[in-house]
Amino acid sequence: MMVYLKFADETAARLALAPWIVDGLLPAYIGLAAVDVVGAVQCPTCNTVETPDGSVHEMAPVPGWHINLSERVAELQQFEISAPATPTRTFAGSDDPAPPAFPVFVGNAKLDHFTRAEQLAVVQATMTDALVKLMYDRLLAAAYLTYADPETQQGLSLLVSKGLLTPERKEEIVAAMQPR
C-alpha cells in the first residue's frame, strides 16, 4: 500500500517527522513503513526550452514537498493526500496498481484527432481570431499533446466556444485521449 504525504515545504516535513529524525537525517523507516523522501516535484509543461544540448521539456514545480510511505503511519495521517494520477515514484513491488497514463501524441498525431474539415476551419479562424491563432500556434510548437495537460482541455473548450467543434465532437476527441 502506497501512502502519499504532502507538506508545505521541507521545514514542515521535518517538523512532522521530528520524532523519527536522528542526527538531523530524515528516517529511512518509521516502524515497518519505508520512507521515500521525494521532496520537490516538477512536471513537464507543453512548452520546450532551448538548451546547448537541444530542446527539452520545460518543467514546472508541483506545489508542496512530498514523501511516500510503504504503509500508513497514524501520526502522519493528517498529511496524506490522494494518490497522484501519475506518481513520480513508487516502491518496487508495491501491490498498488500503476495508475493509467494519459497517451502522448507527437508530430502530426497531435492533429489526427480532428477531421480535415475541422482542421481547415481552425486554420481559417487563425486568420481573424487572435486567440484561436495563439492556441493553434502553441499546439503546433508543443513537443507533444496529452489530455493530462490543462492547456489541451482549455484549447478544446475554446474550439467549442468559437463554434469550430461541436460539444459532441469534443467529447469524442476527449474519449480518444483517455488512458486505456
Buried (B, 14 or more C-beta within 10 A) or exposed (E): EBBBBBBEEBEBBBEBBEEBEEEEEBBEEBEEBBBBBBBEBEBBBBBBEEEEEEEEBEEEEBEBBBBBBBEEBEEBEEBBEEBBEEBBEBBEEEEEEEEEEBBBBEEEEBBEBBEEEBBEBBEEBBEEBEEBBEBBEEBEEBBBBBBBBEBBBEBBEBBBEBEBBEEEBBEEBBEEBEEE
